């Protein structure tokens, strides 16, 4: 099946980044969210990203206009009926994702692949919400999407080879480097990354070091481009907590227990950059 129109569910930091990358590859995009204000914010972010590219000489003004022209917005999930491939990039919440996939299964043509950008929820559990488990797959983009080259491609137990191959080829078309991961909680990236972030939070919790010093050690001692606590703020502390809970529930191993300080910050609404406060103030 030729893919001409790509659906994106969610216009947040991941969703608008995916929409931008897909539109830059030449495909038409339907970017959907539940409120017009979320859509407008997402489009505004895409516009700022493209303006930076124009100012740096990486694209022309005409190319920017063409990219924006390929993005159609939507607040009705039913609009996904005209999509040839859909990726869900909603909040990391199982019941919300499950409902989206149940609805998409009824809305989209039977041959349409339904992908999820989940960072930790097993693909098989999501696929089980549909009548097309062979066409459900993980397509895990990294944040910020326009900059990061990696896409994890995750097959569920029932995912067909055809679905995997189509998703892999799309990742390459988007200028990304795909990597195959098997369907375990957290996959590869977050099974390694989030316990490291969680351990950094424990270091802060136990008074081993201050926020800035913990990040400095990891940046200069381990050559990481960003410290783990600053990265947690970028990801969103609510997302970090959700991934740790998925790992803890999935493996029942105490090494994945979320740090109480991480939970405390989330309960206080200190979610990182998106709320203006996390481990740092913005």
Secondary structure, DSSP 8 states (H G I E B T S, - for coil): ----EEEEE--SHHHHHHHHHHHHTT-EEEEE-SSHHHHHHHHHHHHHHHHHHHHTTSS-HHHHHHHHHTEEEES-GGGGGG-SEEEE---S-HHHHHHHHHHHHHHS-TT-EEEE--SSS-HHHHHTTSS-GGGEEEEEE-SSTTT--EEEEEE-TT--HHHHHHHHHHHHHTT-EEEEEESSTTTTHHHHHHHHHHHHHHHHHTTSS-HHHHHHIIIIIS--SS-HHHHHHHH-HHHHHHHHHHHHHHH--GGG---HHHHHHHHTT--BGGGTBSSSB-
